[in-house]
Amino acid sequence: MGVLGDPALEARLAALHRSSDDQIAAMRAYYEARGARAEPEDEAQRKQFLSDKLVALDRDKAEFCYQLCRATHARHIVEIGTSYGVSTLYLAAAVRDNLGSGEARGRVIGTEYEPAKAAAARKTFAEAGLDRLIELREGDLRETLKNIDVSVDFLLVDIWIPMARPALELVFPHLRPGAIVICDNTERFPTEYADYFAFLNDPAHGFRTMTLPFDGGLELSVRT
């Protein structure tokens, strides 16, 4: 039995990860050739390239996020960059397992800009039986994250790098003391993440942060 203890869900996730893995080489070559912080005139090209990409969080990172959410009994989670919903399933499974059969409430608030990806993600959530625990907000995150009505336990940031800091700034006021923030690929793109790190390292924001040795680096930050 895998980390999630749910063979049916793990089989579904394994298939999604295989599809994602098939696209990794093309995506890395694209970003290495152009840089993560694309010029404005390249924006349309970037969106077109990414429009059909699965862009899933690596399996070991996603399992680690599940374990973190279980260990901290996270019930209210925000995910920045849902794509086709692979990592969302791990987060929703953690919420489901943390809630158990009790009366407590919890959910994953996800964000996705591309309508086709959002539609595919919703279908995946329903097929996995976890849609009741996921609120997927479609559109520009600078609009979709304006209203958060819960104290957030866990935040996953896995999105186009220039949007990482704006996303963190929007969610920050809702992070409870002790909340965990995970951000992907911070070691691979340290220059591009400079603004994000500047926010984390501002003493006024009260974060403690460290880069974990996953492929590309995984930033684990705790709001004190």
Secondary structure, 3 states (H helix, E strand, C coil): CCCCCCHHHHHHHHHHHHHHHCCHHHHHHHHHHHCCCCCHHHHHHHHHHHCCCCCCCCHHHHHHHHHHHHHCCCCEEEEECCCCCHHHHHHHHHHHHHHCCCCCCCEEEEEECCHHHHHHHHHHHHHHCCHHHEEEEECCHHHHCCCCCCCEEEEEECCCHHHHHHHHHHHHHHEEEEEEEEEECCCCCCCCCHHHHHHHHCHHHCEEEEEECCCCCEEEEEEC
